[in-house]
Amino acid sequence: MPLSIQLQRAYDTPTPNDGHRVLVDRVWPRGVKREALKLNEWAKELAPSTELRKWFGHTPDKFADFAVRYRKELACQTQACRQLLDRAGHGPLTLIYSARDTEHNQAVVLREHLRKLVGVD
């Protein structure tokens, strides 16, 4: 299992320490070329549903409710989460997201979910 799960905005420059880089948005980040992201994979299936994403609208006041709803969606994706962790191996896993808000986004919730799966809180 990965030793660390990092978060990075799609608009930030990739670093050599990123390890396995995974885009966790359902839609491609606006204005970013595919080669610029240097992704290992795009895990659309682990992104929030379109309905949930639109409801949330990156409104910080809705984040607590969004996190609860998104965790329910992730509970149905346990196998996909475990496969992602397996593909990342024992190195770092970097979840790439495009939201401006670094504290209130799906990658924050997904990282917490993945850490619980491997027994790291």
VEXKOL-303909 format. One record per residue: residue number from 1; residue in three letters; z, y, x of N, C-alpha, C, CB in turn. Coordinates in steps of 0.02 Angstrom, whole numbers. Atoms other than C-alpha are relative to their C-alpha. Glycine has a CB too. Example, Ala and Ser with C-alpha at 12.3 -4.5 7.8 and 13.67 -1.06 7.14 Angstrom:
<pts>
+-----+---------+--------+--------+--------+--------+--------+--------+--------+--------+--------+--------+--------+--------+
! num ! residuo !    n.Z !    n.Y !    n.X !   ca.Z !   ca.Y !   ca.X !    c.Z !    c.Y !    c.X !   cb.Z !   cb.Y !   cb.X !
+-----+---------+--------+--------+--------+--------+--------+--------+--------+--------+--------+--------+--------+--------+
!   1 !     ALA !      0 !    -59 !     45 !    390 !   -225 !    615 !      0 !     60 !     45 !     62 !      1 !    -50 !
!   2 !     SER !     -3 !    -59 !    -42 !    357 !    -53 !    684 !     37 !     55 !    -39 !    -71 !     23 !     20 !
+-----+---------+--------+--------+--------+--------+--------+--------+--------+--------+--------+--------+--------+--------+
</pts>
This chain:
<pts>
+-----+---------+--------+--------+--------+--------+--------+--------+--------+--------+--------+--------+--------+--------+
! num ! residuo !    n.Z !    n.Y !    n.X !   ca.Z !   ca.Y !   ca.X !    c.Z !    c.Y !    c.X !   cb.Z !   cb.Y !   cb.X !
+-----+---------+--------+--------+--------+--------+--------+--------+--------+--------+--------+--------+--------+--------+
!   1 !     MET !      0 !    -59 !     41 !      0 !      0 !      0 !      0 !     63 !     44 !     61 !      0 !    -47 !
!   2 !     PRO !      3 !    -60 !    -40 !    -30 !    179 !     59 !     70 !     24 !     19 !    -38 !     55 !    -37 !
!   3 !     LEU !    -64 !    -28 !    -22 !    108 !    257 !    160 !     12 !     68 !    -31 !      2 !      6 !     77 !
!   4 !     SER !     -9 !    -66 !     31 !     74 !    427 !     85 !    -57 !     13 !    -49 !      1 !     56 !     55 !
!   5 !     ILE !     50 !    -21 !     49 !    -17 !    499 !    -64 !      1 !     76 !      0 !     15 !    -30 !    -72 !
!   6 !     GLN !      6 !    -72 !     -8 !    -77 !    675 !    -34 !    -45 !     29 !    -55 !    -28 !     19 !     69 !
!   7 !     LEU !     42 !    -35 !     48 !   -157 !    803 !   -149 !    -39 !     53 !     37 !     42 !     31 !    -58 !
!   8 !     GLN !     41 !    -53 !    -31 !   -300 !    919 !   -103 !    -50 !     26 !    -51 !    -36 !    -27 !     64 !
!   9 !     ARG !     51 !    -29 !     44 !   -409 !   1039 !   -199 !    -69 !    -16 !     26 !      9 !     77 !     -6 !
!  10 !     ALA !     69 !     15 !    -18 !   -594 !   1001 !   -200 !    -31 !     56 !     40 !    -42 !    -13 !    -63 !
!  11 !     TYR !     28 !    -58 !    -34 !   -625 !   1175 !   -129 !     30 !     10 !     69 !     11 !     62 !    -42 !
!  12 !     ASP !    -29 !     -3 !    -66 !   -519 !   1145 !     26 !    -40 !    -44 !     48 !     75 !    -21 !     -1 !
!  13 !     THR !     37 !     38 !    -51 !   -594 !   1079 !    188 !     34 !    -66 !     13 !     -6 !     41 !     65 !
!  14 !     PRO !    -29 !     66 !    -17 !   -569 !    892 !    216 !     28 !      1 !     71 !    -53 !    -56 !     -8 !
!  15 !     THR !    -29 !      5 !    -67 !   -461 !    847 !    365 !     -4 !    -73 !     24 !     73 !     25 !      1 !
!  16 !     PRO !      2 !     68 !    -26 !   -462 !    695 !    480 !     60 !    -43 !    -23 !     -2 !      2 !     75 !
!  17 !     ASN !    -60 !     36 !     21 !   -288 !    648 !    413 !      0 !    -18 !    -74 !     61 !     41 !     16 !
!  18 !     ASP !      2 !     12 !     72 !   -345 !    630 !    232 !     -2 !    -74 !    -19 !    -61 !     34 !    -29 !
!  19 !     GLY !      4 !     71 !     17 !   -375 !    443 !    240 !    -52 !    -12 !    -54 !     68 !    -26 !    -22 !
!  20 !     HIS !     44 !     19 !     56 !   -453 !    372 !     81 !     -2 !     58 !    -50 !     24 !    -66 !    -35 !
!  21 !     ARG !      7 !    -59 !     43 !   -519 !    522 !    -18 !    -31 !    -19 !    -67 !    -44 !     54 !     35 !
!  22 !     VAL !     22 !     19 !     67 !   -536 !    501 !   -206 !      2 !     60 !    -47 !     46 !    -57 !    -28 !
!  23 !     LEU !      3 !    -52 !     51 !   -595 !    628 !   -334 !     29 !    -28 !    -64 !    -74 !     24 !    -10 !
!  24 !     VAL !    -33 !     24 !     61 !   -485 !    611 !   -489 !    -12 !     46 !    -59 !     75 !     -7 !     13 !
!  25 !     ASP !     23 !    -42 !     57 !   -576 !    732 !   -605 !    -53 !    -40 !    -38 !    -28 !     69 !     25 !
!  26 !     ARG !     52 !     32 !     41 !   -685 !    672 !   -748 !    -67 !     35 !      9 !     20 !     -1 !    -75 !
!  27 !     VAL !     61 !    -39 !    -10 !   -812 !    810 !   -713 !     -3 !     22 !     74 !     -4 !     62 !    -48 !
!  28 !     TRP !      9 !    -19 !    -69 !   -885 !    859 !   -545 !     23 !     73 !     10 !    -75 !     -8 !     21 !
!  29 !     PRO !    -23 !    -69 !    -14 !   -805 !   1015 !   -466 !    -59 !     49 !      4 !     41 !      2 !     65 !
!  30 !     ARG !     53 !    -50 !      4 !   -912 !   1167 !   -501 !    -14 !     30 !     69 !     19 !     55 !    -50 !
!  31 !     GLY !     22 !    -33 !    -61 !  -1012 !   1231 !   -353 !     13 !    -39 !     65 !     33 !     65 !      5 !
!  32 !     VAL !    -16 !     39 !    -60 !   -963 !   1090 !   -232 !    -54 !    -53 !      8 !     71 !    -33 !     -5 !
!  33 !     LYS !     50 !     52 !    -14 !  -1095 !    982 !   -149 !     34 !    -66 !     16 !    -46 !     22 !     59 !
!  34 !     ARG !    -29 !     67 !     -9 !  -1064 !    795 !   -143 !     18 !    -13 !     73 !    -49 !    -53 !    -23 !
!  35 !     GLU !    -14 !     13 !    -71 !  -1076 !    786 !     46 !     59 !     41 !     27 !    -62 !     14 !     42 !
!  36 !     ALA !    -56 !    -42 !    -23 !   -948 !    926 !     66 !     68 !    -31 !    -15 !     -5 !     68 !    -33 !
!  37 !     LEU !    -65 !     30 !     18 !   -811 !    824 !    -19 !     19 !    -60 !     44 !     -2 !    -23 !    -72 !
!  38 !     LYS !    -13 !     58 !    -43 !   -829 !    674 !     99 !     45 !    -51 !    -35 !     32 !     23 !     66 !
!  39 !     LEU !    -39 !     46 !     41 !   -766 !    558 !    -37 !    -12 !    -73 !     20 !    -18 !      9 !    -73 !
!  40 !     ASN !      7 !     72 !     -4 !   -733 !    373 !    -24 !    -17 !    -27 !    -70 !     64 !    -32 !     27 !
!  41 !     GLU !     16 !     21 !     68 !   -743 !    360 !   -213 !     16 !     56 !    -50 !     38 !    -64 !    -19 !
!  42 !     TRP !    -12 !    -45 !     56 !   -742 !    452 !   -379 !     30 !    -44 !    -55 !    -65 !     38 !    -24 !
!  43 !     ALA !    -36 !     41 !     48 !   -612 !    376 !   -497 !      3 !     35 !    -68 !     71 !    -17 !     25 !
!  44 !     LYS !      3 !    -33 !     66 !   -669 !    450 !   -664 !     46 !    -35 !    -50 !    -72 !      0 !    -26 !
!  45 !     GLU !    -39 !     38 !     49 !   -578 !    311 !   -757 !     75 !     16 !      4 !    -10 !    -75 !     11 !
!  46 !     LEU !    -70 !    -19 !     -7 !   -411 !    375 !   -690 !     13 !     73 !    -18 !     23 !    -13 !     71 !
!  47 !     ALA !     -8 !    -70 !     21 !   -442 !    554 !   -745 !     23 !      2 !    -73 !    -67 !     39 !      9 !
!  48 !     PRO !    -19 !     -6 !     71 !   -369 !    616 !   -909 !    -62 !     -3 !    -45 !     39 !     67 !    -13 !
!  49 !     SER !     55 !      3 !     48 !   -476 !    585 !  -1062 !    -26 !     71 !    -12 !     22 !    -33 !    -67 !
!  50 !     THR !     29 !    -65 !     15 !   -593 !    725 !  -1111 !     41 !     38 !    -52 !    -73 !     -8 !    -25 !
!  51 !     GLU !    -40 !    -31 !     53 !   -489 !    758 !  -1266 !     65 !     29 !     28 !     15 !    -51 !    -57 !
!  52 !     LEU !    -63 !    -23 !    -29 !   -327 !    772 !  -1167 !    -12 !     59 !     47 !     35 !    -57 !     38 !
!  53 !     ARG !     16 !    -55 !    -47 !   -407 !    881 !  -1032 !    -14 !     64 !    -38 !    -61 !    -19 !     43 !
!  54 !     LYS !     16 !    -60 !     39 !   -477 !   1001 !  -1162 !     62 !     28 !    -35 !    -55 !    -15 !    -51 !
!  55 !     TRP !    -61 !    -22 !     33 !   -312 !   1007 !  -1257 !     45 !     37 !     50 !     38 !    -60 !    -31 !
!  56 !     PHE !    -43 !    -30 !    -51 !   -215 !   1046 !  -1097 !    -27 !     67 !     23 !      8 !    -48 !     60 !
!  57 !     GLY !     31 !    -62 !    -21 !   -336 !   1178 !  -1036 !     34 !     33 !     59 !     -1 !     48 !    -57 !
!  58 !     HIS !    -37 !    -25 !    -59 !   -230 !   1197 !   -878 !     48 !     56 !    -18 !    -49 !     24 !     53 !
!  59 !     THR !    -51 !    -48 !     22 !    -99 !   1294 !   -976 !     68 !    -26 !     23 !     -2 !      9 !    -78 !
!  60 !     PRO !    -64 !     24 !    -27 !     65 !   1280 !   -879 !     52 !    -16 !    -52 !     27 !     51 !     47 !
!  61 !     ASP !    -50 !     13 !     52 !    169 !   1288 !  -1039 !    -10 !    -67 !    -34 !     -2 !     55 !    -51 !
!  62 !     LYS !     15 !     65 !     31 !     84 !   1128 !  -1099 !      8 !    -58 !     49 !    -71 !      1 !    -28 !
!  63 !     PHE !      1 !     52 !    -52 !    108 !   1034 !   -935 !     47 !    -58 !    -14 !     17 !     30 !     66 !
!  64 !     ALA !    -47 !     55 !     13 !    262 !    934 !   -985 !    -28 !    -48 !    -53 !     68 !     28 !    -23 !
!  65 !     ASP !     30 !     42 !     52 !    176 !    871 !  -1144 !    -63 !    -35 !     27 !    -17 !     42 !    -62 !
!  66 !     PHE !     59 !     30 !    -31 !     15 !    843 !  -1047 !     19 !    -60 !     43 !    -38 !     52 !     42 !
!  67 !     ALA !    -22 !     54 !    -45 !    108 !    737 !   -918 !     21 !    -62 !    -40 !     59 !     24 !     44 !
!  68 !     VAL !    -21 !     56 !     41 !    185 !    628 !  -1054 !    -62 !    -36 !    -29 !     46 !     24 !    -58 !
!  69 !     ARG !     61 !     29 !     29 !     15 !    602 !  -1138 !    -43 !    -35 !     53 !    -40 !     54 !    -37 !
!  70 !     TYR !     41 !     29 !    -53 !    -74 !    570 !   -974 !     32 !    -64 !     27 !     -9 !     51 !     57 !
!  71 !     ARG !    -34 !     62 !    -22 !     58 !    442 !   -920 !    -15 !    -57 !    -48 !     76 !     11 !      5 !
!  72 !     LYS !     18 !     52 !     50 !     21 !    349 !  -1083 !    -70 !    -26 !     13 !      6 !     28 !    -72 !
!  73 !     GLU !     67 !     21 !    -16 !   -163 !    346 !  -1037 !      0 !    -43 !     64 !    -47 !     61 !      9 !
!  74 !     LEU !     -3 !     37 !    -63 !   -122 !    288 !   -860 !     32 !    -69 !     -9 !     39 !     40 !     51 !
!  75 !     ALA !    -32 !     65 !     13 !    -13 !    148 !   -929 !    -52 !    -53 !    -19 !     53 !      6 !    -55 !
!  76 !     CYS !     54 !     46 !     18 !   -175 !     71 !   -993 !    -48 !    -12 !     59 !    -39 !     28 !    -60 !
!  77 !     GLN !     44 !      5 !    -59 !   -255 !     87 !   -820 !     35 !    -29 !     61 !    -28 !     70 !     17 !
!  78 !     THR !    -39 !     27 !    -55 !   -129 !    -10 !   -715 !    -44 !    -38 !     50 !     55 !    -46 !    -26 !
!  79 !     GLN !     43 !     38 !    -45 !   -261 !   -127 !   -645 !    -43 !     46 !     43 !    -45 !    -48 !    -40 !
!  80 !     ALA !     41 !    -48 !    -37 !   -375 !     18 !   -594 !     42 !     37 !     52 !    -34 !     50 !    -48 !
!  81 !     CYS !    -45 !    -34 !    -47 !   -226 !    105 !   -512 !     15 !    -46 !     59 !     65 !     21 !    -35 !
!  82 !     ARG !    -15 !     48 !    -54 !   -180 !    -51 !   -413 !    -61 !    -12 !     44 !     24 !    -67 !    -30 !
!  83 !     GLN !     61 !      9 !    -40 !   -361 !    -75 !   -359 !    -11 !     60 !     45 !    -60 !    -10 !    -46 !
!  84 !     LEU !      6 !    -60 !    -41 !   -365 !    105 !   -298 !     48 !     -4 !     60 !     15 !     64 !    -42 !
!  85 !     LEU !    -48 !      7 !    -54 !   -207 !     76 !   -197 !    -21 !    -53 !     50 !     69 !    -17 !    -28 !
!  86 !     ASP !     24 !     53 !    -45 !   -280 !    -84 !   -125 !    -58 !     25 !     43 !    -23 !    -61 !    -41 !
!  87 !     ARG !     57 !    -25 !    -38 !   -442 !      3 !    -74 !     22 !     51 !     53 !    -51 !     32 !    -46 !
!  88 !     ALA !    -25 !    -49 !    -48 !   -341 !    140 !     12 !     32 !    -34 !     59 !     50 !     47 !    -34 !
!  89 !     GLY !    -31 !     36 !    -56 !   -256 !      8 !    119 !     68 !     28 !     16 !    -45 !      4 !     62 !
!  90 !     HIS !    -66 !    -22 !    -22 !   -105 !     57 !    221 !      0 !     72 !     26 !     27 !    -46 !     54 !
!  91 !     GLY !      4 !    -68 !    -24 !   -165 !    230 !    270 !     12 !     50 !    -55 !    -68 !     13 !     31 !
!  92 !     PRO !     -9 !    -52 !     50 !   -154 !    395 !    179 !    -52 !     -5 !    -56 !     -3 !     69 !     32 !
!  93 !     LEU !     44 !     -5 !     58 !   -229 !    415 !      6 !      3 !     73 !    -21 !     22 !    -48 !    -59 !
!  94 !     THR !      3 !    -70 !     21 !   -288 !    590 !    -41 !    -35 !      5 !    -66 !    -36 !     44 !     54 !
!  95 !     LEU !     28 !    -11 !     67 !   -315 !    631 !   -224 !    -30 !     70 !     -2 !     56 !     -9 !    -56 !
!  96 !     ILE !     37 !    -63 !      1 !   -445 !    768 !   -242 !     -7 !     23 !    -73 !    -70 !     -8 !     34 !
!  97 !     TYR !      4 !    -29 !     67 !   -441 !    883 !   -394 !    -29 !     70 !      6 !     70 !      2 !    -35 !
!  98 !     SER !     31 !    -66 !     -3 !   -526 !   1047 !   -440 !     41 !     56 !    -33 !    -67 !     -3 !    -32 !
!  99 !     ALA !    -40 !    -52 !     35 !   -391 !   1139 !   -540 !     25 !     52 !     50 !     59 !    -33 !    -36 !
! 100 !     ARG !    -27 !    -54 !    -42 !   -334 !   1307 !   -471 !     76 !     -8 !     10 !    -15 !     68 !    -31 !
! 101 !     ASP !    -73 !      6 !     -1 !   -152 !   1272 !   -512 !     19 !    -63 !     38 !     29 !     -1 !    -73 !
! 102 !     THR !    -17 !     57 !    -43 !    -81 !   1161 !   -376 !     62 !    -39 !    -25 !     13 !     24 !     70 !
! 103 !     GLU !    -61 !     32 !     26 !     77 !   1117 !   -475 !     -8 !    -31 !    -69 !     56 !     49 !     -1 !
! 104 !     HIS !      9 !     22 !     69 !     12 !   1088 !   -651 !    -70 !    -28 !     -9 !     13 !     59 !    -50 !
! 105 !     ASN !     65 !     32 !      6 !   -134 !    967 !   -641 !      8 !    -75 !     -2 !    -46 !     21 !     58 !
! 106 !     GLN !     -3 !     73 !      8 !   -177 !    784 !   -667 !     16 !    -36 !     64 !    -65 !    -25 !    -28 !
! 107 !     ALA !    -13 !     34 !    -64 !   -168 !    740 !   -482 !     75 !     -6 !     13 !    -35 !     37 !     58 !
! 108 !     VAL !    -73 !      1 !     -8 !     18 !    783 !   -481 !     29 !    -59 !    -40 !     31 !     67 !    -24 !
! 109 !     VAL !    -25 !     54 !     44 !     49 !    662 !   -626 !    -24 !    -67 !     26 !    -24 !     11 !    -72 !
! 110 !     LEU !     27 !     63 !    -26 !    -64 !    528 !   -553 !     36 !    -22 !     63 !    -76 !      7 !     14 !
! 111 !     ARG !    -37 !     17 !    -61 !     23 !    536 !   -384 !     68 !    -30 !    -18 !      9 !     62 !     46 !
! 112 !     GLU !    -66 !     25 !     21 !    192 !    512 !   -469 !     -8 !    -71 !    -29 !     31 !     47 !    -53 !
! 113 !     HIS !     12 !     65 !     31 !    121 !    365 !   -569 !    -14 !    -53 !     55 !    -60 !      3 !    -49 !
! 114 !     LEU !     17 !     47 !    -53 !     49 !    282 !   -413 !     62 !    -16 !     43 !    -56 !     29 !     44 !
! 115 !     ARG !    -61 !     12 !    -40 !    211 !    305 !   -317 !     48 !    -48 !    -36 !     36 !     67 !     14 !
! 116 !     LYS !    -43 !     46 !     39 !    307 !    218 !   -457 !    -27 !    -71 !      3 !      6 !     24 !    -73 !
! 117 !     LEU !     30 !     67 !     -4 !    184 !     73 !   -451 !     17 !    -36 !     65 !    -75 !      5 !     -7 !
! 118 !     VAL !    -16 !     31 !    -65 !    223 !     44 !   -267 !     74 !      3 !     16 !    -40 !     34 !     56 !
! 119 !     GLY !    -72 !     -1 !    -10 !    409 !     75 !   -288 !     25 !     56 !     44 !     21 !    -63 !     29 !
! 120 !     VAL !    -22 !    -59 !    -39 !    417 !    245 !   -202 !      9 !     57 !    -50 !    -53 !     19 !     56 !
! 121 !     ASP !    -12 !    -56 !     48 !    498 !    387 !   -300 !      1 !     66 !     34 !     65 !    -10 !    -35 !
+-----+---------+--------+--------+--------+--------+--------+--------+--------+--------+--------+--------+--------+--------+
</pts>
